[in-house]
Amino acid sequence: MKATELDKRFDEGDDITEELDLDNARRPLRKQKRVNVDFPTWMIDSLDREAARLGVTRQSIIKIWLAERLEQHHPH
């Protein structure tokens, strides 16, 4: 199937999952690299409260906030 046909079906709301090779799917620019960052205790406490309020993990809230700030300074 050509990409234009796939796009058309998707835009029309058709279920295109049968056309996708999900076993080999990749997320571009999503390769991860582990880093260690030391935060003061008060900051960890604040992060944990906000993460709990939003129902996400501490790591998620850090990633979300960093991504938002980076997007503000370097929009796509």
N, C-alpha and C positions, 0 to 999 in steps of 0.2 A: 504494500500500500504506500502511496506517495504521501509525503508530509502534508501536502495541501489537503488531501482527502481526510487524513487523520485530524488536522486542524478543523476542518469543516464539521466533521462528526462531533468533535469535542465542543465546538462552539454551539452546536445545535442541542447539546445536552445528552448526546448518546454516551452509553457506557463503552469506553474504549479500552478498558483494562485487559481484555482478551488479546489485544493487539500489542501489548507491552511485554517486553522481556524483563520482568521485575527481578529475576535472579541476577542479572548483570547490570542493574540500574546503579548509577553513581550520581552523587550530588557535586557538581562542579564547585570548586573553591571551598569545599567543606572538609578537606583533609585536616585532621586535628593534630595538634602538638601540645604536649603537656608543659605547663609552666607552674612554678611555685611562687606565690605572692604572700608576704606576711602582712597581716592587717592588725591594727590595734583592736583590743577586746571590744571597745565601745562600737567600733565599726561592724564587727562580726555580729554583735547583738542587734544592731539596727538592721543589718542585712537579713538576719534570721526573722525578725519581726515582719519586715516587708515581704519576704518570701512566703511566710506563713499566711499573711493577709491575702496574698495573691494565689496561694495554693500551688506554689512551685518550690523547687529546691534552691538552696543558697547558690549553688553553681549556676543555675538557670537565671536567677535575678542578676548575678554579676555579668553573665554573658549578654543578657538583654540590655542592661544599662550601658555596657561598653559598646555594643553594636549601635545603640541609639546615638551615643556621643560620636562615634566614628562616622556614622552616616551624616551627622550634622556638619562635621568638618570636611568630609570627603564624600559628597553624594556621588552616586553612580552616574 
